[in-house]
Amino acid sequence: MRHINPAYFYVIQREAFPSASRYSSVMITTTAPSRLTAEEVDHYRREGYLKFNRPVLPEDRFASLKHCFEGLLHNLPAGERPESMDVPHFLHPELFAWAFDPAILQIVEPILGPDLALFSTHFICKPQGNGKRVPWHEDSAYWKDQIDPMEVCTVWLALDSSTRLNGCMMVIPRTHNTGQRGFSAYDPVDPARNVFATEIRADQRDDSRRVYLELAPNECSLHDARIIHGSEPNTSTQRRCGWTLRFCSTSVKFNEERFNGMHQVYLASGRDLGGNRYADPSRAYPEVIAKRIASMRYKGAH
Ligand SMILES: O=C(O)CCC(=O)C(=O)O
């Protein structure tokens, strides 16, 4: 049995009935079959990642997500890079209609359990021809002291076809629980050519072990926050866009003091188990975005 955040139904309802009233605070219970096999869960735990080469969302739902994204991209302020559409859900709560879709939660639940928090999302859209590289990194290194324990599963949902040619994601298997276990040492890199401003030192990674995560549109990969990953620039003629959805069990503790008013977490399904506070998915938070823009500390973070 799963308890689904009523915000999901609210946003779905709001799409169809724009004048619908605010969602109720009662969780709705449904049955939710797991979408991963036991072998896939074992692979994720052992290797630190998984390729899910099957459609994630129903076709019409994927089409409406893509339509929504194209609108956001079209309205991107001049000078902003499409790789850097970070935390778009803070300004566009309509995105919860897809972020909380049971079809996505049923992929994460076998790994994290039924009580799920959405930690963050990011559209990483590399334009054709000059799409920036994503330097080798561990997400955990950016989120140190914000999440305890560091157990985050990212769904990387392909909005475009993502291949070696247009700079698909790459992972170095098993680095989530070997080597520096998610907390390597970093060197600065050129932010004009890289999505982030630092990269794991060359002596702390073995790139020759890389695995390319090629995906068709509406397929996804999953990765552990501690795994070493990155991607090449997009010099091809095809855009490459993925939407990262970062989930935790609600039993993890989010350290709000470290967010400094520039981040917040949402209850995606079930109930809170960690004494956390959750933001309201029925409204936008322009004040949080304004604080992020004002703060240099978050420049280059994700
Ligand atoms: O989109 C990419 O190439 C990299 C994604 C990434 O770094 C992440 O999801 O944490």
The ligand as a Gaussian input file, in Angstrom:
#p B3LYP/6-31G(d) Opt

LIG

0 1
 O       23.376000      15.416000     -16.900000
 C       24.542000      15.111000     -16.737000
 O       25.312000      14.924000     -17.664000
 C       25.076000      14.922000     -15.340000
 C       24.005000      14.755000     -14.322000
 C       24.484000      14.824000     -12.925000
 O       25.577000      15.220000     -12.630000
 C       23.567000      14.412000     -11.881000
 O       22.440000      14.029000     -12.171000
 O       23.960000      14.432000     -10.713000

